[in-house]
């Protein structure tokens, strides 16, 4: 079965009740909003780490807006974490050096389940 390009999947999973607000640069924010990017590569610095069922509030952050230092645009969207891949001693190929760096996580994203 194939799915149309840019279709964001919706999973029926149990939410953890944990929410993480994250700065997201405009180019990545737009790709997520349009359904082209359904993952995040993030430093795994949250207390307890990221988990399947956590909700991400992605707030568009412009690091170099025309009128001074970085600021939020006011746009935000929510996605639920459907998968977490971390370095745990077994290399996961994502870059020429061969592995996800320790302390980073790849997060699979989907629309929040319908309520």
MIVEX-929499 format. One record per atom (N, C-alpha, C): residue in three letters; atom name; x, y, z. Coordinates in Angstrom, 1 decimal. Example, Ala and Ser with C-alpha at 12.3 -4.5 7.8 and 13.67 -1.06 7.14 Angstrom:
<recs>
(rec 'ALA','N',(13.2,-5.7,7.8))
(rec 'ALA','CA',(12.3,-4.5,7.8))
(rec 'ALA','C',(13.2,-3.3,7.8))
(rec 'SER','N',(12.8,-2.2,7.1))
(rec 'SER','CA',(13.7,-1.1,7.1))
(rec 'SER','C',(12.9,0.0,7.9))
</recs>
This chain:
<recs>
(rec 'UNK','N',(0.8,-1.2,0.0))
(rec 'UNK','CA',(0.0,0.0,0.0))
(rec 'UNK','C',(0.9,1.2,0.0))
(rec 'UNK','N',(0.6,2.2,-0.8))
(rec 'UNK','CA',(1.3,3.4,-0.9))
(rec 'UNK','C',(0.4,4.5,-0.3))
(rec 'UNK','N',(1.0,5.6,0.2))
(rec 'UNK','CA',(0.2,6.7,0.7))
(rec 'UNK','C',(0.7,7.9,-0.1))
(rec 'UNK','N',(-0.2,8.9,-0.2))
(rec 'UNK','CA',(0.2,10.1,-0.9))
(rec 'UNK','C',(1.3,10.8,-0.2))
(rec 'UNK','N',(2.2,11.4,-1.0))
(rec 'UNK','CA',(3.3,12.2,-0.5))
(rec 'UNK','C',(2.7,13.3,0.4))
(rec 'UNK','N',(3.4,13.6,1.4))
(rec 'UNK','CA',(3.1,14.7,2.3))
(rec 'UNK','C',(1.8,14.5,3.2))
(rec 'UNK','N',(1.3,13.3,3.2))
(rec 'UNK','CA',(0.2,12.9,4.1))
(rec 'UNK','C',(0.8,12.7,5.5))
(rec 'UNK','N',(0.3,13.4,6.5))
(rec 'UNK','CA',(0.7,13.2,7.9))
(rec 'UNK','C',(-0.1,12.1,8.5))
(rec 'UNK','N',(0.5,11.1,9.0))
(rec 'UNK','CA',(-0.2,9.9,9.6))
(rec 'UNK','C',(-0.8,10.3,10.9))
(rec 'UNK','N',(-1.9,9.6,11.3))
(rec 'UNK','CA',(-2.5,9.8,12.6))
(rec 'UNK','C',(-2.5,8.4,13.2))
(rec 'UNK','N',(-1.9,8.3,14.4))
(rec 'UNK','CA',(-1.8,7.1,15.2))
(rec 'UNK','C',(-2.8,7.1,16.3))
(rec 'UNK','N',(-3.3,5.9,16.6))
(rec 'UNK','CA',(-4.2,5.7,17.8))
(rec 'UNK','C',(-3.3,5.2,18.9))
(rec 'UNK','N',(-2.8,6.1,19.8))
(rec 'UNK','CA',(-1.9,5.6,20.8))
(rec 'UNK','C',(-2.2,6.4,22.1))
(rec 'UNK','N',(-1.7,5.8,23.2))
(rec 'UNK','CA',(-2.0,6.5,24.5))
(rec 'UNK','C',(-1.0,7.6,24.7))
(rec 'UNK','N',(-1.5,8.8,25.1))
(rec 'UNK','CA',(-0.7,9.9,25.4))
(rec 'UNK','C',(-0.1,9.8,26.8))
(rec 'UNK','N',(1.1,10.3,27.0))
(rec 'UNK','CA',(1.8,10.2,28.3))
(rec 'UNK','C',(1.4,11.3,29.2))
(rec 'UNK','N',(0.8,12.4,28.7))
(rec 'UNK','CA',(0.5,13.5,29.5))
(rec 'UNK','C',(1.7,14.5,29.6))
(rec 'UNK','N',(2.8,14.1,29.0))
(rec 'UNK','CA',(4.0,15.0,29.0))
(rec 'UNK','C',(4.0,15.9,27.7))
(rec 'UNK','N',(4.3,17.2,27.9))
(rec 'UNK','CA',(4.3,18.1,26.8))
(rec 'UNK','C',(5.7,18.8,26.8))
(rec 'UNK','N',(6.3,18.9,25.6))
(rec 'UNK','CA',(7.5,19.6,25.5))
(rec 'UNK','C',(7.4,20.7,24.5))
(rec 'UNK','N',(7.7,22.0,24.9))
(rec 'UNK','CA',(7.7,23.1,24.0))
(rec 'UNK','C',(9.1,23.2,23.4))
(rec 'UNK','N',(9.1,23.3,22.1))
(rec 'UNK','CA',(10.4,23.3,21.4))
(rec 'UNK','C',(10.5,24.4,20.3))
(rec 'UNK','N',(11.6,25.1,20.3))
(rec 'UNK','CA',(11.9,26.1,19.2))
(rec 'UNK','C',(12.1,25.4,17.9))
(rec 'UNK','N',(11.5,25.8,16.9))
(rec 'UNK','CA',(11.6,25.2,15.6))
(rec 'UNK','C',(11.9,26.3,14.5))
(rec 'UNK','N',(13.0,26.2,13.8))
(rec 'UNK','CA',(13.3,27.2,12.8))
(rec 'UNK','C',(12.3,27.2,11.7))
(rec 'UNK','N',(12.1,28.3,11.0))
(rec 'UNK','CA',(11.1,28.4,10.0))
(rec 'UNK','C',(11.1,27.3,8.9))
(rec 'UNK','N',(12.3,27.0,8.4))
(rec 'UNK','CA',(12.4,26.0,7.3))
(rec 'UNK','C',(11.9,24.7,7.7))
(rec 'UNK','N',(12.2,24.3,9.0))
(rec 'UNK','CA',(11.7,23.0,9.5))
(rec 'UNK','C',(10.3,23.0,9.9))
(rec 'UNK','N',(9.8,24.2,10.5))
(rec 'UNK','CA',(8.4,24.3,10.9))
(rec 'UNK','C',(7.5,24.2,9.6))
(rec 'UNK','N',(7.9,24.8,8.6))
(rec 'UNK','CA',(7.1,24.8,7.3))
(rec 'UNK','C',(7.0,23.3,6.8))
(rec 'UNK','N',(8.2,22.6,6.8))
(rec 'UNK','CA',(8.2,21.2,6.3))
(rec 'UNK','C',(7.3,20.3,7.2))
(rec 'UNK','N',(7.3,20.5,8.5))
(rec 'UNK','CA',(6.4,19.7,9.3))
(rec 'UNK','C',(4.9,20.1,9.1))
(rec 'UNK','N',(4.7,21.4,9.0))
(rec 'UNK','CA',(3.3,21.9,8.8))
(rec 'UNK','C',(2.7,21.3,7.5))
(rec 'UNK','N',(3.6,21.2,6.5))
(rec 'UNK','CA',(3.1,20.7,5.2))
(rec 'UNK','C',(3.1,19.2,5.0))
(rec 'UNK','N',(3.6,18.5,6.1))
(rec 'UNK','CA',(3.6,17.1,6.1))
(rec 'UNK','C',(4.8,16.4,5.4))
(rec 'UNK','N',(5.8,17.2,5.0))
(rec 'UNK','CA',(7.0,16.7,4.3))
(rec 'UNK','C',(8.0,16.1,5.3))
(rec 'UNK','N',(8.0,16.6,6.5))
(rec 'UNK','CA',(9.0,16.2,7.6))
(rec 'UNK','C',(8.2,15.6,8.7))
(rec 'UNK','N',(8.3,14.3,9.0))
(rec 'UNK','CA',(7.6,13.7,10.0))
(rec 'UNK','C',(8.5,13.1,11.1))
(rec 'UNK','N',(9.6,13.8,11.4))
(rec 'UNK','CA',(10.6,13.4,12.4))
(rec 'UNK','C',(11.2,14.7,12.9))
(rec 'UNK','N',(11.9,14.5,14.1))
(rec 'UNK','CA',(12.7,15.6,14.6))
(rec 'UNK','C',(14.0,14.9,15.1))
(rec 'UNK','N',(15.1,15.6,14.9))
(rec 'UNK','CA',(16.4,15.2,15.5))
(rec 'UNK','C',(16.7,16.3,16.6))
(rec 'UNK','N',(16.7,15.8,17.8))
(rec 'UNK','CA',(16.8,16.7,18.9))
(rec 'UNK','C',(17.9,16.2,19.9))
(rec 'UNK','N',(18.5,17.2,20.6))
(rec 'UNK','CA',(19.3,16.8,21.8))
(rec 'UNK','C',(18.3,16.3,22.8))
(rec 'UNK','N',(18.6,15.1,23.4))
(rec 'UNK','CA',(17.8,14.4,24.3))
(rec 'UNK','C',(18.0,14.9,25.7))
(rec 'UNK','N',(17.7,16.2,25.9))
(rec 'UNK','CA',(18.0,16.9,27.2))
(rec 'UNK','C',(16.8,17.1,28.1))
(rec 'UNK','N',(15.7,16.5,27.8))
(rec 'UNK','CA',(14.5,16.6,28.7))
(rec 'UNK','C',(14.6,15.7,29.9))
(rec 'UNK','N',(14.2,16.2,31.0))
(rec 'UNK','CA',(14.2,15.3,32.2))
(rec 'UNK','C',(13.4,14.1,31.9))
(rec 'UNK','N',(14.0,12.9,32.0))
(rec 'UNK','CA',(13.4,11.7,31.7))
(rec 'UNK','C',(13.4,11.3,30.3))
(rec 'UNK','N',(13.9,12.2,29.4))
(rec 'UNK','CA',(13.9,11.9,28.0))
(rec 'UNK','C',(12.6,12.0,27.3))
(rec 'UNK','N',(12.6,11.9,26.0))
(rec 'UNK','CA',(11.4,11.9,25.2))
(rec 'UNK','C',(10.8,10.5,25.1))
(rec 'UNK','N',(9.5,10.3,25.1))
(rec 'UNK','CA',(8.9,9.0,25.0))
(rec 'UNK','C',(7.7,9.0,24.0))
(rec 'UNK','N',(7.5,7.8,23.5))
(rec 'UNK','CA',(6.3,7.6,22.6))
(rec 'UNK','C',(5.1,8.1,23.4))
(rec 'UNK','N',(4.2,8.9,22.8))
(rec 'UNK','CA',(3.0,9.4,23.5))
(rec 'UNK','C',(3.2,10.8,24.0))
(rec 'UNK','N',(4.4,11.3,24.1))
(rec 'UNK','CA',(4.7,12.7,24.5))
(rec 'UNK','C',(4.1,13.6,23.4))
(rec 'UNK','N',(3.7,14.8,23.8))
(rec 'UNK','CA',(3.2,15.8,22.8))
(rec 'UNK','C',(4.3,16.9,22.7))
(rec 'UNK','N',(4.6,17.2,21.4))
(rec 'UNK','CA',(5.6,18.3,21.2))
(rec 'UNK','C',(4.8,19.5,20.7))
(rec 'UNK','N',(5.0,20.6,21.3))
(rec 'UNK','CA',(4.5,21.9,20.9))
(rec 'UNK','C',(5.6,22.6,20.2))
(rec 'UNK','N',(5.5,22.6,18.8))
(rec 'UNK','CA',(6.6,23.2,18.0))
(rec 'UNK','C',(6.3,24.6,17.8))
(rec 'UNK','N',(7.1,25.5,18.3))
(rec 'UNK','CA',(6.9,27.0,18.2))
(rec 'UNK','C',(7.9,27.5,17.2))
(rec 'UNK','N',(7.4,28.1,16.1))
(rec 'UNK','CA',(8.3,28.7,15.1))
(rec 'UNK','C',(9.2,29.8,15.7))
(rec 'UNK','N',(10.5,29.6,15.6))
(rec 'UNK','CA',(11.5,30.5,16.1))
(rec 'UNK','C',(12.4,31.0,15.0))
(rec 'UNK','N',(12.4,32.3,14.8))
(rec 'UNK','CA',(13.3,32.8,13.7))
(rec 'UNK','C',(14.6,33.3,14.4))
(rec 'UNK','N',(15.7,32.6,14.1))
(rec 'UNK','CA',(16.9,33.0,14.8))
(rec 'UNK','C',(17.5,34.3,14.4))
(rec 'UNK','N',(17.1,34.8,13.2))
(rec 'UNK','CA',(17.6,36.1,12.7))
(rec 'UNK','C',(16.5,36.9,12.0))
(rec 'UNK','N',(15.5,37.3,12.8))
(rec 'UNK','CA',(14.4,38.1,12.2))
(rec 'UNK','C',(15.0,39.5,11.7))
(rec 'UNK','N',(14.2,40.1,10.9))
(rec 'UNK','CA',(14.7,41.4,10.3))
(rec 'UNK','C',(14.9,42.5,11.4))
(rec 'UNK','N',(14.2,42.4,12.5))
(rec 'UNK','CA',(14.3,43.5,13.5))
(rec 'UNK','C',(15.0,43.2,14.8))
(rec 'UNK','N',(16.1,42.4,14.7))
(rec 'UNK','CA',(16.8,42.2,16.0))
(rec 'UNK','C',(17.1,40.7,16.2))
(rec 'UNK','N',(17.4,40.4,17.5))
(rec 'UNK','CA',(17.7,39.0,17.8))
(rec 'UNK','C',(16.6,38.1,17.7))
(rec 'UNK','N',(16.8,36.8,17.8))
(rec 'UNK','CA',(15.8,35.7,17.6))
(rec 'UNK','C',(14.5,36.0,18.3))
(rec 'UNK','N',(13.4,35.5,17.7))
(rec 'UNK','CA',(12.1,35.7,18.4))
(rec 'UNK','C',(11.1,34.7,17.8))
(rec 'UNK','N',(10.0,34.5,18.6))
(rec 'UNK','CA',(9.0,33.6,18.1))
(rec 'UNK','C',(8.1,34.3,17.1))
(rec 'UNK','N',(7.6,33.6,16.1))
(rec 'UNK','CA',(6.7,34.2,15.1))
(rec 'UNK','C',(5.2,34.2,15.6))
(rec 'UNK','N',(4.9,33.4,16.6))
(rec 'UNK','CA',(3.5,33.3,17.0))
(rec 'UNK','C',(2.8,32.1,16.4))
(rec 'UNK','N',(3.5,31.4,15.5))
(rec 'UNK','CA',(2.9,30.2,14.9))
(rec 'UNK','C',(3.4,29.0,15.8))
(rec 'UNK','N',(2.5,28.0,16.0))
(rec 'UNK','CA',(2.8,26.8,16.6))
(rec 'UNK','C',(1.9,25.6,16.2))
(rec 'UNK','N',(2.4,24.4,16.3))
(rec 'UNK','CA',(1.6,23.3,16.0))
(rec 'UNK','C',(2.0,22.2,16.9))
(rec 'UNK','N',(1.1,21.2,17.1))
(rec 'UNK','CA',(1.3,20.1,18.0))
(rec 'UNK','C',(1.5,18.8,17.2))
(rec 'UNK','N',(2.4,17.9,17.7))
(rec 'UNK','CA',(2.6,16.6,17.1))
(rec 'UNK','C',(2.8,15.6,18.3))
(rec 'UNK','N',(2.5,14.4,18.1))
(rec 'UNK','CA',(2.7,13.4,19.1))
(rec 'UNK','C',(3.9,12.5,18.7))
(rec 'UNK','N',(4.7,12.1,19.6))
(rec 'UNK','CA',(5.9,11.3,19.4))
(rec 'UNK','C',(5.4,9.8,19.2))
(rec 'UNK','N',(5.7,9.2,18.0))
(rec 'UNK','CA',(5.3,7.9,17.7))
(rec 'UNK','C',(6.5,6.9,17.8))
(rec 'UNK','N',(7.7,7.4,17.8))
(rec 'UNK','CA',(8.9,6.5,17.8))
(rec 'UNK','C',(10.0,7.3,18.4))
(rec 'UNK','N',(10.9,6.7,19.1))
(rec 'UNK','CA',(12.1,7.3,19.6))
(rec 'UNK','C',(13.3,6.4,19.3))
(rec 'UNK','N',(14.3,7.0,18.6))
(rec 'UNK','CA',(15.6,6.2,18.4))
(rec 'UNK','C',(16.7,7.0,19.0))
(rec 'UNK','N',(17.4,6.3,19.9))
(rec 'UNK','CA',(18.6,6.9,20.6))
(rec 'UNK','C',(19.8,6.0,20.3))
(rec 'UNK','N',(21.0,6.6,20.6))
(rec 'UNK','CA',(22.2,5.8,20.6))
(rec 'UNK','C',(22.2,5.1,21.9))
(rec 'UNK','N',(22.2,3.8,21.8))
(rec 'UNK','CA',(22.3,2.9,23.0))
(rec 'UNK','C',(23.3,1.8,22.8))
(rec 'UNK','N',(24.4,2.2,22.2))
(rec 'UNK','CA',(25.5,1.2,22.0))
(rec 'UNK','C',(25.5,0.5,20.7))
(rec 'UNK','N',(24.3,0.5,20.0))
(rec 'UNK','CA',(24.2,-0.1,18.6))
(rec 'UNK','C',(24.1,1.0,17.6))
(rec 'UNK','N',(25.1,1.2,16.7))
(rec 'UNK','CA',(25.1,2.3,15.8))
(rec 'UNK','C',(23.8,2.3,14.9))
(rec 'UNK','N',(23.3,3.4,14.7))
(rec 'UNK','CA',(22.1,3.6,13.8))
(rec 'UNK','C',(22.6,4.6,12.7))
(rec 'UNK','N',(22.7,4.1,11.5))
(rec 'UNK','CA',(23.3,4.9,10.4))
(rec 'UNK','C',(22.4,6.1,10.1))
(rec 'UNK','N',(22.9,7.3,10.2))
(rec 'UNK','CA',(22.1,8.4,9.8))
(rec 'UNK','C',(23.1,9.5,9.2))
(rec 'UNK','N',(24.3,9.3,9.3))
(rec 'UNK','CA',(25.3,10.2,8.8))
(rec 'UNK','C',(26.6,9.5,8.4))
(rec 'UNK','N',(27.4,10.1,7.5))
(rec 'UNK','CA',(28.6,9.4,7.1))
(rec 'UNK','C',(29.5,8.8,8.2))
(rec 'UNK','N',(29.5,9.5,9.3))
(rec 'UNK','CA',(30.4,9.0,10.4))
(rec 'UNK','C',(29.8,7.6,11.0))
(rec 'UNK','N',(28.6,7.4,10.7))
(rec 'UNK','CA',(28.0,6.0,11.1))
(rec 'UNK','C',(27.0,5.9,12.2))
(rec 'UNK','N',(26.8,6.9,13.0))
(rec 'UNK','CA',(25.9,6.7,14.1))
(rec 'UNK','C',(25.2,8.0,14.6))
(rec 'UNK','N',(24.1,7.8,15.3))
(rec 'UNK','CA',(23.5,8.9,16.0))
(rec 'UNK','C',(24.5,9.2,17.2))
(rec 'UNK','N',(24.8,10.5,17.4))
(rec 'UNK','CA',(25.7,10.9,18.5))
(rec 'UNK','C',(25.0,10.6,19.8))
(rec 'UNK','N',(25.8,10.3,20.8))
(rec 'UNK','CA',(25.3,10.1,22.2))
(rec 'UNK','C',(24.6,11.4,22.6))
(rec 'UNK','N',(23.4,11.3,23.3))
(rec 'UNK','CA',(22.7,12.5,23.8))
(rec 'UNK','C',(21.7,13.1,22.8))
(rec 'UNK','N',(21.6,12.5,21.6))
(rec 'UNK','CA',(20.6,12.9,20.6))
(rec 'UNK','C',(19.6,11.8,20.4))
(rec 'UNK','N',(18.4,12.3,19.9))
(rec 'UNK','CA',(17.3,11.3,19.6))
(rec 'UNK','C',(16.6,11.7,18.3))
(rec 'UNK','N',(16.2,10.7,17.6))
(rec 'UNK','CA',(15.3,11.0,16.4))
(rec 'UNK','C',(13.9,10.6,16.9))
(rec 'UNK','N',(13.0,11.5,16.7))
(rec 'UNK','CA',(11.6,11.4,17.1))
(rec 'UNK','C',(10.7,11.2,15.9))
(rec 'UNK','N',(9.9,10.2,15.8))
(rec 'UNK','CA',(8.9,10.0,14.8))
(rec 'UNK','C',(7.7,10.9,15.2))
(rec 'UNK','N',(7.0,11.6,14.3))
(rec 'UNK','CA',(5.9,12.5,14.6))
(rec 'UNK','C',(4.7,12.1,13.9))
(rec 'UNK','N',(3.5,12.4,14.5))
(rec 'UNK','CA',(2.2,12.2,13.8))
(rec 'UNK','C',(1.3,13.2,14.4))
(rec 'UNK','N',(0.1,13.4,13.8))
(rec 'UNK','CA',(-0.9,14.2,14.3))
(rec 'UNK','C',(-1.4,13.7,15.6))
(rec 'UNK','N',(-1.9,14.5,16.5))
(rec 'UNK','CA',(-2.5,14.0,17.7))
(rec 'UNK','C',(-3.7,13.2,17.4))
(rec 'UNK','N',(-4.0,12.1,18.2))
(rec 'UNK','CA',(-5.2,11.3,18.0))
(rec 'UNK','C',(-6.4,12.2,18.1))
(rec 'UNK','N',(-7.4,11.8,17.4))
(rec 'UNK','CA',(-8.7,12.6,17.5))
(rec 'UNK','C',(-9.3,12.4,18.8))
(rec 'UNK','N',(-9.9,13.4,19.3))
(rec 'UNK','CA',(-10.5,13.3,20.6))
(rec 'UNK','C',(-12.0,13.1,20.5))
</recs>
